[in-house]
Structure formats: C-alpha cells, structure tokens
Amino acid sequence: MKESILDVLLFLFEHYFYDDPDAVRDRDSMQAGLISAGFSPSEISKAFDWLDELARQRPARSEPAPMSGPVRVFADAERARLDPDGIGFLIFLEHNGIIDAIHRELVLDRVMALDQDEVDLDDLKWVVLMVLFNQPGAEAAYAWMESQIFVDDPEPVH
C-alpha cells in the first residue's frame, strides 16, 4: 500500500481524534490500529512526528492576531506545493476571520512538512481542520471548517 503522511493523519483523525480526543494519549494502541489498517511503521512515525510538531507550535496566547497587517507573499516552495486554489482558499479564510495570520503560518508549516509534492484543495482543508482542532479557542472556526469538509453543499461565509 502506497500511503503518505497525510493518509495516516486522515485515518487517525477520522478513526481516533474525531470520535475520541482522549485516545490521542494512547499512542501504542493507535500505532497498533494503524499497522493493522496497513500503514507502514515508517509513515506512522512520520505522522506522529508531524502531530508532535503541530502540538509544539500551539500559540501561547489565545487572542487572535490582528486582522489587518502586511500582505503575505508566498514563497516559491509554497506556491509549488499549493495550487492557486489552495492559496486563494488560505487568503479567503484569513480575510473572513476563519483563521488569523498565526494560524495561516501554522497551516503553511504543516503543509510544507507533508511528504507530498502537491497538496490539493481537499487535502489543504483537512490540514486546516487538523490545525484548528489542535488550537484552543478555535472551536467556531473548527466547526465552520468541518462543515466545509463534511457537508455536500458547504455554506458560504458572508
């Protein structure tokens, strides 16, 4: 089975974190479940490292960053990894207050840490959802992102 870090993360999110956030503490049983699902120990280790880094980068403060600030110029490597739809989606999220500049940078960091040459819009939405799931005070933004992923006809932001 050819899998990526994102495949492992999605499996973890759908089968462990979403239903039982407390399951995150039991890595041994999660690893056993992932191995029995067919994931390689190498990819599992990389996914756990990805999650550990996400947890380490959790902002210490809970108030959002200012909404108006300098324009973010995306680096060549970021533009190579994210297509124009993905970049536009990040700008849309920030402009509409779903994420702030700190969360945008955290999403970009986690996208760049994936072992994929390109991250499409659907994969980007999952990364945003996982980042928001890990952030205190981001419950409303998480709920909105969740509706964008799990609902057939997503609601627009006004």
C-alpha positions in Angstrom: 0.0 0.0 0.0 1.4 3.4 -1.0 0.5 5.9 1.7 1.6 9.3 2.7 1.8 11.1 6.0 -1.5 12.8 5.1 -3.2 9.4 4.6 -2.1 8.3 8.1 -3.1 11.7 9.6 -6.6 11.4 7.9 -7.0 7.9 9.2 -6.0 9.0 12.7 -8.3 12.0 12.6 -11.3 10.1 11.3 -10.9 7.0 13.5 -9.4 8.3 16.7 -9.4 12.1 17.2 -12.8 13.0 15.8 -14.7 10.4 17.9 -12.5 10.3 21.0 -10.0 13.1 21.5 -8.7 11.4 24.7 -7.5 8.5 22.5 -4.6 10.7 21.5 -2.8 9.9 24.7 -2.6 6.1 23.9 -0.1 6.1 21.0 0.6 2.3 21.4 -2.9 1.3 20.6 -3.2 3.9 17.8 0.0 2.6 16.3 -1.3 -1.0 16.5 -4.5 0.1 14.9 -2.6 1.9 12.1 -0.4 -1.1 11.4 -3.4 -3.4 11.3 -5.0 -1.0 8.8 -2.0 -1.5 6.6 0.2 1.6 7.2 3.9 1.2 7.4 5.7 1.9 10.7 7.9 4.5 8.9 4.8 6.5 7.7 3.2 6.1 11.1 6.3 7.5 12.8 6.4 10.5 10.4 2.7 11.2 11.1 3.3 11.1 14.8 6.3 13.5 14.4 4.0 15.8 12.3 1.5 15.8 15.1 4.2 16.4 17.8 5.4 19.4 15.8 1.9 20.8 15.5 1.4 20.5 19.3 4.8 22.2 19.9 3.8 25.1 17.7 0.5 25.8 19.5 0.4 29.6 20.2 0.8 30.5 23.8 -1.8 33.3 23.6 -5.4 32.8 22.9 -6.4 36.2 21.5 -6.4 36.3 17.7 -3.8 38.1 15.7 -4.8 41.5 14.2 -6.8 41.0 11.0 -5.1 43.9 9.2 -1.4 43.6 8.5 1.1 43.3 5.8 0.3 41.3 2.7 1.6 37.7 2.8 3.8 36.9 -0.1 4.0 33.2 -0.7 7.5 31.7 -1.2 8.3 29.7 -4.4 8.3 26.4 -2.5 4.8 27.2 -1.0 3.5 28.1 -4.5 4.9 24.9 -5.8 3.2 22.8 -3.1 -0.1 24.6 -3.1 -2.0 25.4 -6.3 -3.7 28.8 -6.9 -7.0 27.4 -5.4 -5.2 26.4 -2.2 -3.5 29.8 -1.8 -6.8 31.5 -2.6 -8.5 29.4 0.0 -6.0 30.4 2.7 -6.4 34.1 1.8 -10.2 33.6 1.9 -10.0 32.0 5.3 -7.9 34.8 6.7 -9.8 37.6 5.1 -13.1 36.2 6.5 -11.7 35.7 10.0 -11.8 31.9 10.0 -8.0 31.8 10.6 -5.6 34.6 11.7 -2.1 35.2 10.5 -0.6 32.9 13.2 -2.9 30.0 12.2 -2.2 30.6 8.5 1.5 30.3 9.1 1.0 27.2 11.2 -1.1 25.7 8.3 1.6 26.5 5.8 4.3 25.0 8.1 2.3 21.8 8.4 1.6 21.7 4.6 5.3 22.1 3.9 6.0 19.2 6.4 3.9 16.7 4.4 5.7 14.3 2.1 3.7 15.4 -1.0 4.9 17.4 -3.9 1.5 19.0 -4.3 -1.3 19.5 -1.8 -4.7 19.9 -3.4 -7.6 22.0 -2.0 -9.3 19.0 -0.4 -6.1 18.0 1.4 -5.4 21.6 2.4 -8.9 21.7 4.0 -8.0 18.7 6.1 -4.7 20.2 7.2 -6.6 23.4 8.2 -9.1 21.3 10.1 -6.4 19.4 12.0 -4.6 22.6 12.9 -7.8 24.2 14.2 -8.7 21.0 16.1 -5.4 21.5 18.0 -5.9 25.2 18.8 -7.6 26.4 22.0 -10.3 29.0 21.3 -10.7 27.9 17.7 -14.0 26.0 18.2 -16.1 28.2 15.9 -13.5 28.2 13.1 -13.2 24.4 13.5 -17.0 24.0 13.2 -17.1 26.1 10.1 -14.2 24.1 8.5 -15.8 20.9 9.5 -19.0 22.0 7.7 -16.9 22.7 4.6 -15.5 19.2 4.5 -18.4 17.0 5.7 -21.4 18.8 4.1 -22.2 18.3 0.4 -23.2 21.9 -0.1 -20.9 24.0 2.1 -22.2 27.2 3.5 -20.6 30.4 2.2 -19.1 33.0 4.6 -20.8 36.3 4.4 
